[in-house]
Amino acid sequence: MENLLLVLVPGFILVMVVIGFAGAAEERRARRMDRRLVDLEVKINALLSHHGVPLPEPEFDAVRTLALRGRKAAAVLLYRAQTDADPKEALWEVNRLSAR
């Protein structure tokens, strides 16, 4: 029994370390991909702007209606459901939509 524990415990620790490194590597790769995507979006927007192509603004009529009726919390929740935005970004966008 003691020999079995001497084999299993270090093996378990090794497996946990490998899983931890794999998770950290995946997280770094995801952050790097996010940065690249943002960089590409900025470049595309600059090209469109340079050539005079108007950027269409997405319509959020239901979100705007809720915000104008004073139901900002519901508007934020709806905006987040439609866009997967974080709460801070959603609140900023709802405020922007209701100011028009």
LUMROMAR-296692 format. One record per residue: residue in one letter; x, y, z of N, C-alpha, C in turn. Coordinates in Angstrom, 3 decimals, always signed. Layout:
! residues N
type; n_east; n_north; n_up; ca_east; ca_north; ca_up; c_east; c_north; c_up
A; X; Y; Z; X; Y; Z; X; Y; Z .
...
! end
This chain:
! residues 100
type; n_east; n_north; n_up; ca_east; ca_north; ca_up; c_east; c_north; c_up
M; +0.831; -1.200; +0.000; +0.000; +0.000; +0.000; +0.871; +1.257; +0.000 .
E; +1.916; +1.225; +0.783; +2.803; +2.374; +0.879; +3.507; +2.627; -0.453 .
N; +3.898; +1.557; -1.141; +4.550; +1.688; -2.446; +3.593; +2.279; -3.475 .
L; +2.353; +1.882; -3.401; +1.352; +2.411; -4.320; +1.179; +3.916; -4.130 .
L; +1.143; +4.367; -2.888; +1.031; +5.806; -2.610; +2.257; +6.558; -3.100 .
L; +3.439; +5.947; -2.973; +4.667; +6.597; -3.439; +4.662; +6.785; -4.954 .
V; +3.919; +5.976; -5.668; +3.819; +6.095; -7.121; +2.669; +7.021; -7.509 .
L; +1.533; +6.879; -6.853; +0.342; +7.646; -7.229; +0.429; +9.126; -6.894 .
V; +0.943; +9.466; -5.741; +0.980; +10.881; -5.328; +1.853; +11.710; -6.266 .
P; +3.103; +11.328; -6.560; +3.891; +12.128; -7.508; +3.275; +12.136; -8.905 .
G; +2.670; +11.027; -9.307; +2.006; +10.983; -10.610; +0.847; +11.953; -10.672 .
F; +0.066; +12.005; -9.607; -1.064; +12.925; -9.534; -0.580; +14.373; -9.584 .
I; +0.472; +14.661; -8.854; +1.028; +16.021; -8.848; +1.523; +16.390; -10.235 .
L; +2.177; +15.481; -10.915; +2.671; +15.730; -12.268; +1.518; +16.014; -13.232 .
V; +0.471; +15.238; -13.127; -0.698; +15.454; -13.994; -1.312; +16.829; -13.732 .
M; -1.420; +17.225; -12.490; -1.995; +18.534; -12.158; -1.131; +19.678; -12.683 .
V; +0.189; +19.523; -12.609; +1.090; +20.554; -13.122; +0.945; +20.669; -14.634 .
V; +0.885; +19.548; -15.325; +0.739; +19.556; -16.781; -0.582; +20.206; -17.176 .
I; -1.647; +19.880; -16.480; -2.955; +20.488; -16.773; -2.904; +21.994; -16.528 .
G; -2.233; +22.415; -15.468; -2.109; +23.846; -15.182; -1.355; +24.586; -16.270 .
F; -0.258; +24.004; -16.747; +0.503; +24.638; -17.825; -0.308; +24.687; -19.113 .
A; -1.047; +23.637; -19.409; -1.856; +23.605; -20.622; -2.947; +24.678; -20.565 .
G; -3.568; +24.846; -19.403; -4.599; +25.873; -19.261; -4.039; +27.270; -19.408 .
A; -2.866; +27.503; -18.831; -2.238; +28.822; -18.938; -1.835; +29.113; -20.382 .
A; -1.337; +28.115; -21.074; -0.949; +28.305; -22.471; -2.167; +28.620; -23.328 .
E; -3.267; +27.944; -23.069; -4.497; +28.197; -23.825; -5.013; +29.613; -23.559 .
E; -4.906; +30.057; -22.320; -5.348; +31.412; -21.977; -4.485; +32.465; -22.681 .
R; -3.179; +32.250; -22.712; -2.282; +33.188; -23.421; -2.606; +33.219; -24.906 .
R; -2.870; +32.056; -25.476; -3.191; +31.984; -26.902; -4.499; +32.722; -27.188 .
A; -5.496; +32.581; -26.320; -6.773; +33.260; -26.506; -6.600; +34.771; -26.410 .
R; -5.790; +35.242; -25.455; -5.540; +36.688; -25.339; -4.829; +37.215; -26.576 .
R; -3.861; +36.447; -27.080; -3.130; +36.859; -28.276; -4.071; +36.937; -29.481 .
M; -4.975; +35.974; -29.602; -5.942; +35.986; -30.701; -6.895; +37.173; -30.570 .
D; -7.310; +37.492; -29.349; -8.177; +38.648; -29.134; -7.486; +39.933; -29.566 .
R; -6.208; +40.079; -29.205; -5.459; +41.283; -29.610; -5.342; +41.366; -31.124 .
R; -5.071; +40.242; -31.773; -4.954; +40.235; -33.233; -6.277; +40.605; -33.881 .
L; -7.377; +40.110; -33.338; -8.688; +40.421; -33.879; -8.992; +41.911; -33.753 .
V; -8.670; +42.485; -32.606; -8.884; +43.923; -32.412; -8.020; +44.715; -33.387 .
D; -6.764; +44.322; -33.564; -5.874; +45.001; -34.505; -6.433; +44.947; -35.928 .
L; -6.936; +43.796; -36.332; -7.519; +43.671; -37.664; -8.765; +44.535; -37.821 .
E; -9.584; +44.576; -36.789; -10.786; +45.394; -36.843; -10.435; +46.874; -36.981 .
V; -9.418; +47.320; -36.263; -8.974; +48.715; -36.356; -8.482; +49.015; -37.765 .
K; -7.716; +48.105; -38.343; -7.186; +48.312; -39.694; -8.304; +48.350; -40.735 .
I; -9.265; +47.451; -40.616; -10.376; +47.437; -41.563; -11.190; +48.714; -41.451 .
N; -11.464; +49.152; -40.224; -12.204; +50.402; -40.032; -11.447; +51.589; -40.603 .
A; -10.114; +51.606; -40.456; -9.310; +52.693; -41.017; -9.379; +52.676; -42.545 .
L; -9.299; +51.512; -43.145; -9.399; +51.416; -44.607; -10.767; +51.878; -45.098 .
L; -11.813; +51.426; -44.439; -13.162; +51.839; -44.841; -13.339; +53.347; -44.695 .
S; -12.861; +53.886; -43.612; -12.966; +55.320; -43.375; -12.162; +56.109; -44.409 .
H; -10.964; +55.638; -44.712; -10.089; +56.309; -45.677; -10.737; +56.370; -47.062 .
H; -11.446; +55.326; -47.431; -12.073; +55.264; -48.748; -13.509; +55.770; -48.735 .
G; -13.939; +56.334; -47.630; -15.252; +56.960; -47.555; -16.416; +55.988; -47.477 .
V; -16.161; +54.776; -47.091; -17.240; +53.797; -46.960; -17.868; +53.979; -45.579 .
P; -19.156; +54.309; -45.532; -19.785; +54.519; -44.221; -19.908; +53.198; -43.465 .
L; -19.659; +53.274; -42.176; -19.794; +52.097; -41.324; -21.219; +52.051; -40.795 .
P; -21.938; +50.996; -41.123; -23.321; +50.923; -40.630; -23.346; +50.698; -39.127 .
E; -24.224; +51.412; -38.488; -24.391; +51.262; -37.035; -25.461; +50.211; -36.784 .
P; -25.165; +49.220; -35.956; -26.189; +48.212; -35.676; -27.397; +48.851; -34.991 .
E; -28.548; +48.315; -35.290; -29.786; +48.847; -34.718; -30.130; +48.104; -33.434 .
F; -30.396; +48.865; -32.422; -30.812; +48.309; -31.143; -32.082; +49.035; -30.704 .
D; -33.115; +48.924; -31.538; -34.354; +49.656; -31.269; -34.984; +49.264; -29.938 .
A; -35.012; +47.972; -29.638; -35.631; +47.525; -28.384; -34.833; +48.028; -27.186 .
V; -33.501; +48.020; -27.309; -32.645; +48.516; -26.227; -32.880; +50.011; -26.030 .
R; -32.922; +50.767; -27.129; -33.142; +52.211; -27.063; -34.514; +52.520; -26.439 .
T; -35.531; +51.765; -26.840; -36.876; +51.984; -26.304; -36.907; +51.768; -24.798 .
L; -36.296; +50.668; -24.347; -36.252; +50.419; -22.897; -35.511; +51.534; -22.161 .
A; -34.392; +51.972; -22.722; -33.603; +53.018; -22.068; -34.379; +54.330; -22.000 .
L; -35.071; +54.669; -23.074; -35.834; +55.921; -23.096; -37.031; +55.875; -22.148 .
R; -37.526; +54.701; -21.847; -38.636; +54.554; -20.904; -38.154; +54.466; -19.461 .
G; -36.843; +54.634; -19.255; -36.296; +54.622; -17.907; -35.976; +53.238; -17.376 .
R; -36.007; +52.242; -18.215; -35.724; +50.861; -17.797; -34.314; +50.485; -18.240 .
K; -33.334; +51.222; -17.714; -31.952; +51.026; -18.137; -31.404; +49.657; -17.764 .
A; -31.796; +49.141; -16.620; -31.304; +47.812; -16.219; -31.754; +46.755; -17.227 .
A; -33.005; +46.827; -17.633; -33.509; +45.873; -18.624; -32.828; +46.091; -19.969 .
A; -32.565; +47.350; -20.305; -31.882; +47.657; -21.563; -30.466; +47.096; -21.567 .
V; -29.778; +47.229; -20.430; -28.422; +46.688; -20.321; -28.443; +45.171; -20.471 .
L; -29.375; +44.518; -19.811; -29.478; +43.057; -19.907; -29.772; +42.615; -21.340 .
L; -30.667; +43.321; -22.016; -30.992; +42.987; -23.399; -29.787; +43.222; -24.312 .
Y; -29.100; +44.343; -24.115; -27.912; +44.626; -24.928; -26.851; +43.550; -24.728 .
R; -26.641; +43.137; -23.489; -25.654; +42.087; -23.206; -26.060; +40.776; -23.857 .
A; -27.352; +40.467; -23.847; -27.824; +39.228; -24.467; -27.615; +39.260; -25.980 .
Q; -27.760; +40.439; -26.585; -27.618; +40.548; -28.036; -26.172; +40.617; -28.492 .
T; -25.271; +41.103; -27.637; -23.901; +41.372; -28.093; -22.812; +40.646; -27.318 .
D; -23.127; +40.011; -26.206; -22.122; +39.396; -25.331; -21.148; +40.426; -24.760 .
A; -21.603; +41.656; -24.603; -20.769; +42.719; -24.044; -20.663; +42.551; -22.532 .
D; -19.600; +43.124; -21.964; -19.486; +43.100; -20.510; -20.402; +44.186; -19.930 .
P; -20.674; +44.149; -18.628; -21.633; +45.096; -18.048; -21.245; +46.559; -18.241 .
K; -19.974; +46.877; -18.107; -19.535; +48.266; -18.245; -19.766; +48.775; -19.671 .
E; -19.389; +47.969; -20.644; -19.586; +48.347; -22.043; -21.076; +48.467; -22.367 .
A; -21.878; +47.546; -21.846; -23.314; +47.577; -22.114; -23.950; +48.841; -21.530 .
L; -23.570; +49.204; -20.319; -24.120; +50.415; -19.705; -23.712; +51.653; -20.491 .
W; -22.464; +51.697; -20.939; -21.997; +52.840; -21.732; -22.810; +52.946; -23.018 .
E; -23.028; +51.815; -23.676; -23.769; +51.826; -24.938; -25.234; +52.196; -24.720 .
V; -25.846; +51.713; -23.653; -27.243; +52.064; -23.356; -27.348; +53.560; -23.084 .
N; -26.419; +54.123; -22.349; -26.404; +55.570; -22.106; -26.239; +56.338; -23.413 .
R; -25.387; +55.852; -24.285; -25.171; +56.503; -25.576; -26.429; +56.440; -26.439 .
L; -27.077; +55.278; -26.466; -28.289; +55.133; -27.257; -29.435; +56.010; -26.729 .
S; -29.526; +56.153; -25.420; -30.622; +56.942; -24.860; -30.358; +58.450; -24.966 .
A; -29.128; +58.839; -25.234; -28.809; +60.263; -25.349; -29.139; +60.822; -26.727 .
R; -29.360; +59.953; -27.683; -29.662; +60.430; -29.047; -31.035; +61.003; -29.154 .
! end
